Amino acid sequence: MAAGGFCKLPNGTVVVALNLPRPTADGSGSVRVLVHAHNRARALTRLRNLGMRAVYLRGNAAPPTPDEITAVLHHPDGLIWRTAPDNGVPALELEPVTELWRPIRALLRRQTPAQT
């Protein structure tokens, strides 16, 4: 089961954060995906509509950090990702990550043979 969590904002919307396996041919590594939506169900529906069918949020073990919330609120699509650390440390205790957040279409873009 993927680690994840959510945070309800003062205006009633939510930010959902999930650690998911990377959707590549080899499936190595994982990514941290952030979604801003009106509620948790709509956030998960946004991911399922992009082809991530088996996405579920059970519990609140790894809620988004304040920096992650700021990043997703400032993105026009409200749906971003970056590589998740593989050290098994909960999200709230992560060391500062230098990798930038990317739009979701960069994750779902199919790789051509020249890119591999």
N, C-alpha and C positions, 0 to 999 in steps of 0.2 A: 504494500500500500504506500502511496506517495505521501510524503510529509507535506503538510500545508496548514493554512489557517486564514483567518479573516479579521478585519477591523472595521467596525461601523463608524462612519464619520459623522460629525455633528449635523450635516445637512441631510442625513438619512441614507446616503449611498454607502456602499461597502467597497473595500479593496480586498481581493482574494489573492493569496500567494500560494503557489503549489510548486513542489519539486517533482518534476516528471522526467522519465527517461527520454534521452535525446531521440527524436524521430528520424534516425538515419538507418541505413541498411545494416550496419553492425550493431547499432543500439548502444554503443559505448558512451559512458558518461551520463550526466543528467543536467537539466536546465531548471532555473528558477523562473517561473512565469507569474506575472502580475496582471490582474484584470480589475478594472474599475467599472462598476455597474450599479444599477438601482438596488439589487439584492443579490444574495448568494446564488439563487437559482439562475438568474439571468447571466451572472458571471460564468457559471459552468456551461450554460447553453451557448454562450459566445465561443468557448473553446470547442465544444462538440460540433458546432457549425463549421469550424475550421478543420475538422477531420480527426480531432482527438476524442474519439468516441468513449473510451473507458476512463473518463475523468470524474472522480468523486472526491468530495471533501467530507471527511469524517473526523470530527474533533477540531481542536484549535491548537495543535502541538507546535506549529511553526508559523505564527502570525507574521504579517509584514512589519518590518521595522519602520521607524519614522522616515528614514532616508528612502526606503522603497516606496512608501506612500507618496512622498514628495515627487519622486521620479515618475510614477504612473499618473499622477494628477497633472503634471506638466506636459505629458505626451498627448498629442491630438487624438490618437486612436484609443488611448486608455488601455492598451494591451501590449506589454513589453516583456522581454526575456533577457537573460544572460546565463552563462555557465554557472552551475551550482558547484560549490566546493565538495570534494569527495571525502572529506575527513570526518563526516558524521556528526559534526558539531551543530547543535540547534541554531536556528536562524538568528536568535537574539544574541548569541555569543560569538558571532562571526567576526573575524578580523576584517579590517577595511579591505574592500575589494576594489582593485584598480580598473577592472573591466567595465566598459560602458554598457548601458542598457541599449538594446536593439529593438526595432519594431518586429512584430510577430511574423510579418511576411518574409523577413530575412531567415527565420528558422524554417519556415515551411517551403521555401524555394527549393525546387528540385535541382540536384547537382548534375551537371553534365560531365561526361568523361574527362573533359579538359580540366575540371575543377578538382578531381580526385587525385 
